[in-house]
């Protein structure tokens, strides 16, 4: 969003507040985000997302879930949409709903690359990482390890092909049980 589209600098002020999150007590930070969100319409998806993220980041995942859902239901788009899915899935996992987390992140992983911009694509590793955690919490340890190792393979200076192969093999090899 350009400054012409955001004459009050809302996006810049939100970003500046997030840069200083550690300078605020949790309740104060949430209040500051709420004040910024109040500048927008009550059903503004980006504002709802920011409220969810503020609650999540200050230890209130239960409250965050409702804001994330409202933001997504309200048509949240772009990078914030992808972040909302990841953060909602993580919160649900932490609240004892790893099955729902797996569903959300599996669907997010299936979004075609041509529908994502560069910033959204850059979060593919985060989608995989949080999906691996959720898979582990649902007892699907081999799938979790395969996903995590497959995501790690391209980042290694050597052994990329071998690690990618072994990661895939985890899904077909007997688990010893």
LOVEXZA-875378 format. One record per atom (N, C-alpha, C, O, CB): residue in three letters; x, y, z. Coordinates in pm, whole numbers, plus 32768, in hexadecimal, padded with zeros to 4 digits. Glycine has a CB too. Layout:
BEGIN
ALAXYZ...
This chain:
BEGIN
UNK80557F8B8000UNK800080008000UNK805A807C8000UNK80B680868051UNK7F9F8000807BUNK803F80D67FA6UNK808F81507F9FUNK805981B78002UNK7FEA81A98035UNK808E818A7F10UNK80A9821D801BUNK807C82868075UNK800282CF803DUNK7FB18303808AUNK80EC82E9808EUNK7FF482D47FB7UNK7F7E83117F7BUNK7EFF82C47FA0UNK7E9583007FB1UNK7F8D83187EE2UNK7F0B82407FADUNK7E9981ED7FD1UNK7E8381EB8068UNK7E1981C38097UNK7EAC815F7F9DUNK7EE6821680B2UNK7EE182148145UNK7F0D829D8178UNK7F7782AA81B4UNK7F3C81A18180UNK7EBA83048160UNK7EE4838D817EUNK7F0383A58212UNK7F5183FE8233UNK7E7983EC8152UNK7EC78358826CUNK7EE1836982FBUNK7F578317832CUNK7F79831A83A2UNK7E658345834AUNK7F9682CD82D1UNK800B827E82F7UNK7FEB820B8355UNK804081E283A4UNK806F82D68337UNK7F7181D6834CUNK7F49816B83A7UNK7FA780F583A0UNK7FD380C28407UNK7EBB813E8387UNK7FC680C98328UNK802080558318UNK80A980708356UNK80E08019839AUNK803080328282UNK80DE80E68340UNK816081088379UNK815A810D8411UNK81B780E28454UNK8190818F8342UNK80ED81428446UNK80E1814984D8UNK80D080BE8515UNK810480A38582UNK806A81A084FFUNK8089806684D1UNK807C7FDC8500UNK81067F998500UNK812D7F5A8562UNK80177F8B84A7UNK814E7FA78492UNK81D47F6B8488UNK82317FA284F3UNK827D7F56852FUNK82107F8383FDUNK822C8025850CUNK828280618571UNK8261802D85FDUNK82BB8016864EUNK827580FA856EUNK81E1801A8618UNK81BA7FE4869AUNK81EE7F5686ACUNK82227F348716UNK81217FE686AAUNK81E17F038644UNK82147E7A864DUNK82AC7E778662UNK82DF7E1E86A7UNK81F07E2B85CFUNK82F27ED6862AUNK83837EDC863EUNK83A67EF686CFUNK84147ED586FCUNK83C17F4885E5UNK83497F32871AUNK83627F5587A6UNK83117EFE8808UNK82FC7F26887AUNK83417FE887BDUNK82E67E8B87DCUNK82917E388833UNK82D27E1E88BBUNK828E7E1F8922UNK82727DB287EFUNK83547E0888BDUNK83987DE8893BUNK83A47E608999UNK83CA7E518A0DUNK84237DB1891EUNK83847ED78968UNK83877F4F89BCUNK83067F628A0CUNK82FC7FBE8A5CUNK83A07FCB8966UNK82A57F0B89F6UNK82217F1B8A33UNK81FB7EA28A86UNK82207E318A66UNK81B77F3489C7UNK81B17EBB8AEFUNK81737E4E8B3AUNK81067E138ADFUNK80D07E5A8A8BUNK81377E818BC5UNK80E67D918AEFUNK80837D538A97UNK7FFF7D9F8A8BUNK7FCE7DB48A1CUNK80687CC98AC6UNK7FC67DC78AFAUNK7F447E0B8AF5UNK7F507E938AAFUNK7EF77EBB8A65UNK7F0B7E1F8B83UNK7FBE7ED88AC7UNK7FD57F598A85UNK7FE47F4689EFUNK7FAE7F9389A0UNK80527F9E8ABFUNK802E7EDF89C7UNK80407EC68938UNK7FBA7EA888F6UNK7F9B7EDF888DUNK80A27E508921UNK7F697E518934UNK7EE67E3288FDUNK7E907EB088F3UNK7E477EC28892UNK7E9F7DC88952UNK7E977F068957UNK7E487F818956UNK7E757FDD88E4UNK7E22801D88A4UNK7E557FCA89DCUNK7EF67FE388CBUNK7F288037885EUNK7EFC800087D6UNK7ED8804C877CUNK7FC280418865UNK7F017F7C87C8UNK7ED17F41874AUNK7E3B7F58873DUNK7E0A7F7586D0UNK7EF17EA88744UNK7DF27F4A87AAUNK7D617F6287A7UNK7D427FF2877FUNK7CE3800B8735UNK7D227F428830UNK7D92805087AEUNK7D7C80DC8789UNK7D9280F086F3UNK7D46813986B2UNK7DDB813987DAUNK7DF980B086BDUNK7E0F80B8862CUNK7D9D807485E0UNK7D6D80A8857BUNK7E9680788607UNK7D7280018610UNK7D057FB985CEUNK7C84800A85D1UNK7C3380028574UNK7CEF7F308610UNK7C708057863BUNK7BF680A78649UNK7BEE811785E1UNK7B83815185CCUNK7BEF80E286D5UNK7C5D813685A1UNK7C5D819A8536UNK7C1E816584B6UNK7BFD81B1845BUNK7CEC81C9851AUNK7C0D80E284B1UNK7BD680A28439UNK7B4880738456UNK7B1F807184CAUNK7C2F8029840CUNK7AFC804F83EFUNK7A7580188407UNK7A7C7F99845EUNK7AE17F53845EUNK7A2F7FF98380UNK7A127F7E84A6UNK7A0F7F0D8504UNK7A297E8784C1UNK7A5C7E2B8500UNK798A7F08854AUNK7A077E7C8441UNK7A197DFD83FBUNK7A937DFD839FUNK7A9D7DA88346UNK799C7DDD83AAUNK7AEF7E5A83B2UNK7B667E65835EUNK7BC27DED8377UNK7BF67DDC83E5UNK7BB27EEA837BUNK7BD47D9C830FUNK7C217D20831EUNK7CB17D37834BUNK7CDE7CF183A6UNK7C217CD5829BUNK7CFD7D968311UNK7D857DAD8343UNK7D887DD683D7UNK7DE07DA98421UNK7DCA7E1782EFUNK7D2B7E2A8402UNK7D277E53848FUNK7D087DDB84E9UNK7D447DCC8553UNK7CBE7EC284A4UNK7CAA7D8784BEUNK7C8A7D0F850CUNK7D027CB28516UNK7D1D7C79857FUNK7C137CC484CDUNK7D4B7CA484A6UNK7DC47C5284AAUNK7E287C8A850FUNK7E607C3F855FUNK7E057C4B841FUNK7E3E7D0D850DUNK7E9F7D4A8569UNK7E747D3685FAUNK7EC87D1F8651UNK7EAF7DE0854BUNK7DF27D3E8614UNK7DC17D22869BUNK7DDD7C9286C3UNK7E087C778733UNK7D2A7D3F86A5UNK7DC57C358666UNK7DE27BA98682UNK7E757B93869FUNK7E9A7B508700UNK7DB77B51860EUNK7EC97BCC864BUNK7F597BBC865DUNK7F887BF886E1UNK7FDF7BC08724UNK7FA57BFC85E8UNK7F4E7C6A8708UNK7F737CA88787UNK7F4D7C4F87FDUNK7F997C41885CUNK7F2F7D328794UNK7ED77C1487F7UNK7EAE7BB98862UNK7F057B3D8865UNK7F307B1088CFUNK7E1A7B928852UNK7F1E7B0687F0UNK7F727A8F87E5UNK7FFE7AA8881BUNK80337A588868UNK7F7B7A618753UNK80397B1787F3UNK80C37B368818UNK80D37B5D88AAUNK81437B6488DDUNK80F67BA587C2UNK80647B7588EDUNK806B7B99897BUNK802B7B2E89D3UNK80027B498A44UNK80267C1F8993UNK80237AB4899EUNK7FFB7A4289F1UNK7F667A2889FDUNK7F3C79E48A5AUNK80307A548A75UNK7F167A5C89A1UNK7E867A4589A6UNK7E557A038924UNK7E0B7A4088D8UNK7E3A7ACA89BEUNK7E807985890CUNK7E5A7944888FUNK7DC4792C8881UNK7D90792C8811UNK7EA278C28883UNK7D7D791788F0UNK7CED790088E6UNK7CA7797788A6UNK7C527967884FUNK7CB278E48971UNK7CCC79EF88D2UNK7C917A68889BUNK7CBE7A7E880CUNK7C717AAE87B8UNK7CB57AE088F1UNK7D3C7A5C87F0UNK7D737A6F876AUNK7D257A208701UNK7D0C7A528693UNK7E077A458768UNK7CFE79A78723UNK7CB7795086C4UNK7C3D7995868AUNK7C2779918611UNK7C8E78CC8708UNK7BEE79D586DDUNK7B767A1986AEUNK7B967A8B864DUNK7B527A9C85E8UNK7B277A4F8723UNK7BFD7AD7866DUNK7C247B458614UNK7C567B0F858EUNK7C337B448524UNK7C907B9C8656UNK7CA97AA68592UNK7CDC7A6C8515UNK7C697A3A84BEUNK7C667A518445UNK7D3E79F98533UNK7C0B79F484FCUNK7B9A79BE84AFUNK7B487A2E8471UNK7B207A2683FDUNK7B4079678509UNK7B2E7A9684BEUNK7AE17B078487UNK7B2D7B4B8416UNK7AF17B7283B2UNK7AC27B6E84F6UNK7BB07B588424UNK7C007B9683B9UNK7BFB7B42833BUNK7BE87B7782CEUNK7C927BA983E7UNK7C0C7AC0834AUNK7C087A6882D5UNK7B7D7A658297UNK7B6F7A6B821DUNK7C3379DB82FBUNK7B197A5C82EAUNK7A8F7A5D82B7UNK7A6D7AE28275UNK7A167AE8821EUNK7A2C7A408329UNK7AB17B4C829FUNK7A997BD1826AUNK7AE67BF081EAUNK7AE47C6181BAUNK7ABA7C3682D0UNK7B297B8C81B4UNK7B6C7B9F8134UNK7BFC7BCC813BUNK7C2E7C0980DDUNK7B217C0180E6UNK7C407BAF81A8UNK7CCF7BD181B4UNK7D1B7B99813CUNK7D027B288112UNK7D0A7B9A8239UNK7D767BE58106UNK7DBF7BBD808EUNK7E557BCA80A2UNK7E857C018105UNK7D927C108015UNK7E9E7B978040UNK7F2D7BAB8039UNK7F7C7B6F80ACUNK7F587B0780E3UNK7F4A7C3A8033UNK7FE77BB280CDUNK80427B828135UNK7FFB7B7181BBUNK80127B0F8202UNK80B97BE18144UNK7FA67BCF81DDUNK7F5E7BC3825DUNK7F057B48825DUNK7EF67B0882C6UNK7F0A7C418277UNK7EC97B2381EDUNK7E757AAB81E9UNK7EC97A308209UNK7EA179DC825AUNK7E317A9B815FUNK7F3C7A2781C9UNK7F9179B281E1UNK7FC279B08271UNK7FC3794682B1UNK800979B28180UNK7FE97A2282A4UNK80137A2A8330UNK7FA07A04838DUNK7FB679BE83F1UNK80467AB78352UNK7F287A30836EUNK7EB57A0F83C3UNK7E9B797983C7UNK7E7B79438430UNK7E387A588391UNK7EA979378355UNK7E9578A68353UNK7EFF786183A9UNK7EDE780A83F9UNK7E9A786F82C1UNK7F7C78878398UNK7FE8784C83E7UNK7FD17865847CUNK7FDA780984CDUNK8071788583BCUNK7FB378E1849FUNK7FA37904852CUNK7F2678C78568UNK7F28789D85DCUNK7FA0799C853CUNK7EB978C0851DUNK7E41787D854DUNK7E5D77E98565UNK7E3877B285CDUNK7DCC788E84E9UNK7E9F77AA8506UNK7EC0771C8515UNK7F197704858DUNK7F0676A485D7UNK7F0476E88496UNK7F7B775B85A1UNK7FD4774D8615UNK7F88775E8698UNK7F9C771286F6UNK804677B4860DUNK7F3077C1869CUNK7EE077D68716UNK7E86775F8732UNK7E7D773287A4UNK7E8B78558709UNK7E45772B86CAUNK7DEE76B786DDUNK7E3E763F870FUNK7E0F75F58765UNK7DA67693865BUNK7EB4762C86D9UNK7F0B75BF8707UNK7F2C75D1879BUNK7F24757287E9UNK7F8E75B986B3UNK7F50764B87C0UNK7F717665884DUNK7EFA765788A9UNK7F0976408921UNK7FAB76F0885AUNK7E8476658872UNK7E09765788C1UNK7DD275C888BFUNK7D6175B088EAUNK7D9F76B8888EUNK7E22756B888CUNK7DF974DE888DUNK7DAA74B28814UNK7D66744B881AUNK7DA974C58905UNK7DB174FC87A5UNK7D6974D8872BUNK7DCA74C286B7UNK7DBC7500864EUNK7D0475468706UNK7E2C746986CAUNK7E8D7454865EUNK7E4E741C85DFUNK7E8274328572UNK7EFA73F8868DUNK7DDF73D485ECUNK7D9B73A08576UNK7D6C7410851BUNK7D79740784A1UNK7D257349859FUNK7D3474788556UNK7D0674EB8508UNK7D7D753784CEUNK7D76756C845FUNK7CAF7549855FUNK7DE8753D8519UNK7E63757D84E9UNK7E977535846DUNK7EBE7575840CUNK7ECE757E8557UNK7E9774B08470UNK7EC3746183FCUNK7E6B74818384UNK7E9E74948315UNK7EBE73CA841CUNK7DE874868398UNK7D8B74A58329UNK7DAA752C82EAUNK7DB675388271UNK7CF974A3835AUNK7DB77592833EUNK7DD0761A830BUNK7E54762382C0UNK7E5B765C8254UNK7DCF767E837FUNK7EBD75EA82FAUNK7F4275F782BEUNK7F51759D8243UNK7F9A75C081E6UNK7FAD75D58324UNK7F0E752C8242UNK7F1174D881CAUNK7ECE75218156UNK7EFF751F80E6UNK7ECA745081E4UNK7E5F75628172UNK7E1B75B1810AUNK7E72762680DEUNK7E7976468067UNK7D9375E4813CUNK7EB47666813CUNK7F0B76D88119UNK7F8276AB80C5UNK7FAD76F1806AUNK7F3C771F8199UNK7FB5763780E4UNK802676008099UNK7FFF75E28009UNK805375E37FAFUNK805A758180DDUNK7F7F75C97FF2UNK7F4E75A57F6DUNK7F2B761F7F17UNK7F0676107EA2UNK7ED4754D7F7AUNK7F3776987F4EUNK7F1A77107EFEUNK7F8177157E8CUNK7FF977117EA6UNK7F2077947F57UNK7F52771E7E10UNK7FB077217D9FUNK801177967DA7UNK7FEC78067DCAUNK7F6377287D1DUNK808E777B7D86UNK80F777E17D8EUNK80D7785C7D3AUNK80FE78CB7D5DUNK817C77A67D62UNK809078497CCCUNK807378BC7C76UNK800979197CB1UNK7FEC79837C7AUNK8045788B7BEEUNK7FCE78F17D21UNK7F6F79477D67UNK7FAF79927DDBUNK7F6D79DE7E21UNK7EFA78F37D9BUNK8032797E7DEEUNK807979BC7E5DUNK80E07A1F7E28UNK811F7A087DC1UNK80BD79527EB5UNK80F17A8F7E71UNK815C7AEA7E4BUNK81DC7ABE7E93UNK81DC7A5B7EDCUNK81387B7E7E6EUNK82487B077E7DUNK82CA7ADF7EB3UNK82CA7ADA7F4BUNK83047A7F7F86UNK83367B407E83UNK82897B3B7F8DUNK82857B3B8020UNK82377AC38055UNK825F7A8480B7UNK82477BBE8053UNK81C97AA48013UNK81797A31803EUNK81C679AF8026UNK81C47955807BUNK80F37A2E7FF2UNK820979A67FB4UNK8258792F7F95UNK82C7791C7FFBUNK82EA78AB801EUNK8293793A7F07UNK8300798B802AUNK836C7983808DUNK833F79428110UNK83927914815EUNK83A27A0E80A9UNK82BD793D8127UNK828A78FD81A0UNK826E78688190UNK8237782A81EBUNK820E794381CDUNK8292782F811EUNK827A77A08109UNK82BE774C8174UNK828576EA81A4UNK82AC7775807EUNK83377771819AUNK837D77278203UNK833777308289UNK833876D082D6UNK840A775C8211UNK82F977A182A6UNK82AD77B08322UNK82317756831FUNK820F77188384UNK828478438338UNK81EF774F82ACUNK817C76F6829FUNK81A8766782BDUNK81687621830BUNK813D7700820FUNK8217763C827FUNK824A75B58294UNK8273759E8325UNK82567534835EUNK82C1759A8239UNK82B575FF8362UNK82E375EE83ECUNK826E75DD844DUNK8270758484A2UNK833876668417UNK82097632843FUNK81977627849AUNK814275AC847BUNK8104757384D6UNK814276A48491UNK813F758283FEUNK80FA750683DBUNK814474908418UNK81047432844AUNK80F074F68342UNK81C874928415UNK821574258452UNK81F8741B84E8UNK81E873AD851DUNK82AD743A843BUNK81F1748C852DUNK81CE748B85BBUNK8144744F85D2UNK813173FD862CUNK81D4751985F6UNK80E374788581UNK805B74468590UNK805473B08572UNK800F736585B8UNK7FFB74938535UNK809B7385850AUNK809E72F684EAUNK80D872A6855EUNK80A4723C8581UNK80F172DD846AUNK814272D8859AUNK817D7293860EUNK8119728A8680UNK8110722486C3UNK81FD72DC863DUNK80CE72F58695UNK806A72F48701UNK7FF6729686E6UNK7FAF72708743UNK803573808717UNK7FE072718669UNK7F7572138649UNK7FAA7184863FUNK7F6171298616UNK7F30723C85C6UNK802771708663UNK806270EB8661UNK809970C285D9UNK80BB704D85C5UNK7FFC7088868CUNK80A2711D857FUNK80D470FF84F9UNK8166712A84EFUNK818B717F849DUNK807D7146848CUNK81B770EE8544UNK824371178553UNK8295710684D3UNK82E7715D84B4UNK828270C885C1UNK8281709A848BUNK82D170838412UNK82B070EC83A7UNK8309711D8362UNK82B86FF583DAUNK8230710F839BUNK820A7178833DUNK824671FE8368UNK8275724C8314UNK817171838332UNK8245721883EAUNK827D7294841EUNK8313729C8401UNK8345730283D2UNK8264729F84B6UNK8359722F841CUNK83E9722D8402UNK8405723B836DUNK846172848346UNK842871AB8438UNK83B871F7831AUNK83CA72008289UNK83B9728F8259UNK840972C2820BUNK836771A38241UNK835072CF8288UNK83347359825FUNK83A373B8828DUNK83D3740A823FUNK82AD73878297UNK83CB73AA830AUNK843374038340UNK84B973ED82F9UNK84FD744D82D7UNK844473EC83D7UNK84DE737182E4UNK855D735582A0UNK8558737D820DUNK85BB73AD81D6UNK858072C182ACUNK84E5736A81CDUNK84D673968142UNK84E3742C8134UNK851B745E80D3UNK84507369810BUNK84B074768196UNK84BC75088194UNK854C753381B0UNK85797599817CUNK845E754681FBUNK859274E78200UNK861C75078222UNK867E74E781B0UNK86E2752D819FUNK864674BB82A0UNK866274808164UNK86C0745080FEUNK86F674BD80A1UNK876F74C2808CUNK867D73E680ABUNK86A375138068UNK86D97577800BUNK873475DE804FUNK877F7625800BUNK866775C07FC7UNK872F75E780D2UNK877D764C8119UNK880A761E813CUNK885E766F8163UNK873676738197UNK8825759E812EUNK88A875688152UNK8910758780E6UNK88EE758D8070UNK889E74D18169UNK898D7599810FUNK89F575B280ABUNK8A197535805BUNK8A4F75407FEDUNK8A7175E980EFUNK89FD74BF8092UNK8A18743F804FUNK89AC73DC8078UNK895E73F680D4UNK8AA774098074UNK89A8736C8035UNK894F72FC8055UNK88BB731A803AUNK886472D68070UNK896072D780E6UNK889E737E7FEAUNK881573A57FCFUNK87C373337F94UNK875773137FC5UNK8812741C7F71UNK87F972F47F2AUNK87AF72897EE9UNK879B72147F46UNK872F71DA7F4CUNK87F6725B7E6AUNK880471F07F8FUNK87FA717D7FEBUNK879171978056UNK873C71418070UNK88827160802CUNK8797720C8095UNK8738722880FFUNK86A9722F80CAUNK864D71FD810BUNK875B72AC8145UNK8695726A8056UNK860F726F801AUNK85DC71E18000UNK856771C38018UNK861172C27F97UNK8634718A7FCDUNK860E71007FB4UNK85E870B98036UNK85807077803EUNK868070B47F6DUNK863C70C6809CUNK861F7085811BUNK859F70BC815CUNK85557072819CUNK86957096817BUNK8587713C814AUNK850C71788180UNK84917137813FUNK843171148184UNK850B72128168UNK8495712880BBUNK842470E68076UNK8418705480A0UNK83AA702080AEUNK843670EF7FDCUNK8489701280B4UNK84896F8580D8UNK84486F6D8160UNK84126F018178UNK85176F4F80D8UNK844C6FCF81B7UNK840A6FC0823AUNK83756FA0822DUNK833A6F618284UNK841C703F828CUNK833A6FCD81BFUNK82AA6FB681ACUNK828B6F2A817AUNK82186EFD8183UNK8273701C814AUNK82EE6EE48145UNK82D46E5F810FUNK831C6DF1815BUNK82F56D7C8151UNK82FB6E5A807EUNK83856E1281A5UNK83D36DAD81EEUNK83856D7E8269UNK833B6DCB82A7UNK845E6DE68218UNK83976CFF828BUNK83566CCE8305UNK83896D1B837EUNK83FF6D3E8385UNK836F6C368318UNK83326D3683DCUNK83596D868451UNK838C6D3284C4UNK83AE6D67852EUNK82E56DDA8480UNK83926CB284B2UNK83C96C5C851BUNK83636C368585UNK83856BF185E5UNK843D6CA0855CUNK82E86C618576UNK82866C3D85DDUNK82356BC585B2UNK81DE6B9885FCUNK82296CB185FC
